[in-house]
Amino acid sequence: MKKIAVLRFFQGTIQEGCPAVELQIYKNKQLIDNRVGTLPKGEISITSKKTLEEKFDNWLNSKEFEKMNEFFISYAQEIDMLIIESNQLEIKRLPWWQWSTIKRFCPKICIGFTSY
């Protein structure tokens, strides 16, 4: 059976940075692995579609998020669903399907959104 990844944003915003981001990996509804990390302040705005996608991808490929990205990549081939969990509407509106990690390692992944 495939795995589900849940990317949880506990605190912060894109503009302020996210000091607590957790990536959980589940198999058969059981938590099998997780990591906690941070994201820096981001300057993501909708000036154009291409600029938004580039700034978003740069934010997720930041040095602060590098270990989380590597952790996600280690499971990416086995993951068939990524759930973004946040109370921040702006985070849910980002083009997650354009994240270079997803495009490269799991382009057919299903992306869902929830609040906590």
C-alpha positions in Angstrom: 0.0 0.0 0.0 1.2 3.5 -0.8 1.9 6.1 1.8 0.4 9.5 2.6 2.4 12.6 3.5 1.0 15.4 5.7 2.8 18.7 5.6 1.6 20.7 8.7 2.0 24.4 9.1 1.6 25.2 12.8 2.7 28.8 13.1 3.6 31.8 11.0 2.8 33.1 7.6 4.6 33.2 4.3 5.6 36.8 5.0 6.8 36.2 8.5 8.2 32.7 7.9 7.0 29.4 9.4 9.0 28.4 12.5 7.2 25.1 12.9 6.5 22.9 9.9 6.1 19.1 10.3 6.1 16.5 7.6 4.5 13.2 8.6 4.5 10.0 6.6 1.6 7.5 7.2 1.1 3.9 6.0 -2.3 2.3 6.7 -3.3 5.2 8.9 -0.2 4.6 11.1 2.5 7.3 11.5 5.8 5.7 10.4 8.1 8.7 10.2 8.2 12.5 10.7 10.5 15.5 10.6 10.1 19.0 11.9 11.6 22.0 10.2 11.2 25.7 9.4 10.6 27.9 6.4 12.1 31.4 6.0 10.3 34.6 5.3 8.9 34.5 1.8 8.2 37.2 -0.7 5.6 35.4 -2.7 3.1 37.6 -4.5 1.0 37.2 -7.5 2.7 39.6 -10.0 2.6 36.9 -12.7 2.0 33.2 -12.8 5.6 32.5 -13.7 7.0 34.8 -10.9 4.6 33.2 -8.4 5.7 29.7 -9.3 9.4 30.6 -9.2 9.2 32.4 -5.8 7.1 29.6 -4.4 9.6 26.9 -5.6 12.5 29.0 -4.3 10.8 29.3 -0.9 10.4 25.5 -0.6 14.0 24.9 -1.8 15.4 27.3 0.8 18.3 26.3 3.0 16.0 26.2 6.0 13.7 23.7 4.4 16.5 21.6 2.8 16.4 18.7 5.3 12.6 18.5 5.0 12.8 18.5 1.2 15.4 15.6 1.4 13.1 13.7 3.8 10.2 14.1 1.4 12.3 13.0 -1.5 13.3 9.8 0.4 9.6 8.8 0.4 8.4 10.5 -2.7 8.2 7.4 -5.0 6.0 5.7 -2.4 3.7 8.6 -1.7 0.4 8.8 -3.6 -1.2 11.7 -1.6 0.2 14.9 0.0 -2.1 16.7 2.4 -1.3 20.3 3.2 -2.6 21.1 6.7 -2.8 24.8 7.6 -5.2 27.4 8.8 -3.6 29.9 6.5 -5.6 30.3 3.3 -2.7 31.9 1.5 -0.6 28.7 2.1 -3.4 26.5 0.7 -3.7 28.8 -2.4 -0.1 28.3 -3.4 0.6 26.2 -6.6 1.8 23.0 -4.8 1.7 21.0 -8.0 4.5 23.3 -9.3 7.0 22.5 -6.5 10.0 21.2 -8.4 10.3 18.2 -5.9 6.8 17.1 -6.8 7.3 17.6 -10.5 10.5 15.6 -10.5 9.9 12.8 -8.0 6.1 12.3 -7.8 4.3 14.2 -10.6 1.1 12.0 -10.3 0.6 12.7 -6.6 -2.8 13.7 -5.4 -2.7 17.0 -3.3 -5.4 17.7 -0.7 -5.9 20.5 1.8 -7.2 20.6 5.4 -7.3 22.8 8.4 -6.4 21.8 12.0 
